[in-house]
Amino acid sequence: MKIFKKICLLNGTRNIYFCGIKIWSYYKPVALPDFSYDIMKFIALGKCHDLKNLVLGSSHGRDGFIPTKFDFNLANSSQDLYRGWKLYEYVAKHNGKKLKNVILFWSVFHAGLQLEKTREFVRCIPYKGLYNITYASKLPIDDKEGMEILKKQKKSTVCPDGFRGKATYNLIHFNEPTSVLVGKHLKNTMRNNNQIQYLEKIVNKAKRVKHNVYVVLPPYRSDYLKCLPDESVVYRELFDFLNKHKDVKLLNFQRDKDFKDSDFDSPDHCNEFGGIKLTKKIKCAISNF
């Protein structure tokens, strides 16, 4: 048992405990989470009954695939493989009658990313509150406040007609050296925590229900690519997995020469022009299989 323990609340309160007894509280202002984009996706998904192409993954998938009719983009910031698997199960159960293709964007950090253990752990809350996806591990805070915020925002969020999960572009604020960003991503890449198991769960379910699985390596800006080690190092676990599962198709656009630096909002995120280009390439590749 820890002698001292700090518990952080979403309203900014920090409670300090000594041997289980609260001895001190202080306040540090925090920005309350905005779950409206998550809620919009949930509402729109509930109305989607013609879904053929499901997109999963992190913000690279959110920005890299622009959904149209028969598509739905459920990718979102820091979405790990565990939540990708659980979302696929949810969609297969509720929207899966016409589902044909699962398109999973694989980011540099995916091999070891566990959302609960990152600074963005609050993003776990809408997955639980909306899709009933339990936490893979305990959150560092009590989620009661987060669930209340989610409930209030759900009542006030309006989802536009025809929305299928398209990203809201031009909102990325990037202010650190690209090498630092890549270093953060690679820390997750090198963790040995078996996140690949959730890709295997996706693939096994897809086999049972006769869905196709495509893994997408998205393009990156030239400064990001210069900081990356060789693909055989970055994607070792993924490539080993794909060698054993030949039915899973890899769509590798990481160093696609058709993408220019002007196609990106940040070192690793497509802007809308880049998203349009990548979406066309993905659909063309799928049609040729």
Order of alpha helices (4+ residues) and beta strands (2+ residues): beta-beta-beta-alpha-beta-alpha-beta-alpha-beta-alpha-alpha-alpha-alpha-beta-alpha-alpha-alpha-beta-beta-beta-alpha
